Amino acid sequence: MEAEIRTILAEAVREPDPVENLFTALLDRFADIGGVELGMLSRSTRPRAADLSA
């Protein structure tokens, strides 16, 4: 029984395995939920350059 308790406690405080990057970690965690397909928005006006004069 003592060995079982040691195993349970060791597993509870064990550091999680490192992941490659944040995106991979999020993808792994939420993969079961599914995703959403986003379409490209159409632009009604042409983009303009920023006015940097003050």
PyMOL commands that set and color helices and strands:
alter all, ss='L'
color gray80, all
select helices_A, chain A and resi 2-13+22-30
alter helices_A, ss='H'
color red, helices_A
deselect
rebuild
show_as cartoon
